């Protein structure tokens, strides 16, 4: 759905899926393909290794910075959850 909406609007997609933040964990997370991510940037995907600690508080802080940056670039932030 994020891809369809991003085709119609100038969106910045921010993933709120707690599993998609991890690199190398593609099976079972239903991550958007890297090809589509090149066309429509998605944030908060593949940002930490599975053995790294990344808290909900860190996600919130990082996402607020991403959203602020999107707004400054006149993009609509679109926060999407998991599958």
C-alpha positions in Angstrom: 0.0 0.0 0.0 2.9 2.4 0.8 4.2 2.0 -2.8 0.8 2.7 -4.3 0.3 5.8 -2.2 3.9 7.0 -2.8 3.2 6.8 -6.6 0.3 9.3 -6.1 1.7 11.5 -3.4 5.2 12.8 -2.4 5.6 10.5 0.6 8.5 9.6 2.8 7.8 6.1 4.1 8.9 5.3 7.7 8.7 1.6 8.7 7.3 0.9 12.2 7.8 -2.8 11.9 9.9 -4.1 14.8 11.5 -6.8 12.7 12.3 -4.9 9.5 14.9 -2.8 11.3 17.2 -5.8 11.3 19.6 -6.6 8.5 19.8 -10.1 7.1 16.4 -11.1 8.4 14.5 -10.9 5.2 12.6 -14.2 5.4 9.4 -13.8 7.3 9.6 -10.0 7.6 8.0 -9.2 4.2 10.4 -6.3 3.6 9.9 -4.2 0.5 12.3 -5.1 -2.2 15.6 -3.2 -2.5 14.6 -2.3 -6.1 11.4 -0.6 -4.9 13.3 1.1 -2.1 15.6 2.6 -4.7 12.5 4.1 -6.4 10.6 5.0 -3.2 12.8 5.5 -0.2 11.7 3.7 3.0 13.3 4.5 6.3 14.0 2.4 9.4 14.6 -0.8 7.3 17.9 -2.8 7.6 19.4 -0.3 10.1 20.9 -2.6 12.8 22.4 -6.1 12.9 20.4 -8.8 14.8 23.0 -8.9 17.6 22.7 -5.2 18.2 20.4 -3.6 20.8 17.9 -1.1 19.4 15.2 0.0 21.7 11.7 1.5 21.0 13.0 4.7 22.5 15.8 4.8 19.9 13.4 4.1 17.1 11.2 7.0 18.3 14.1 9.4 18.5 15.5 8.3 15.1 12.1 8.4 13.5 11.4 11.9 14.8 14.6 13.1 13.1 13.6 11.4 9.9 10.1 12.8 10.0 11.4 16.3 10.7 13.8 16.0 7.7 11.0 14.8 5.5 8.8 17.8 6.5 11.7 20.2 5.8 11.9 18.7 2.3 8.1 19.2 1.8 7.5 15.4 1.9 4.5 13.9 3.7 5.7 11.4 6.3 3.9 8.1 6.1 4.5 5.7 9.0 3.6 2.1 8.1 3.4 -0.9 10.4 4.2 -4.5 9.8 2.3 -7.2 8.0 
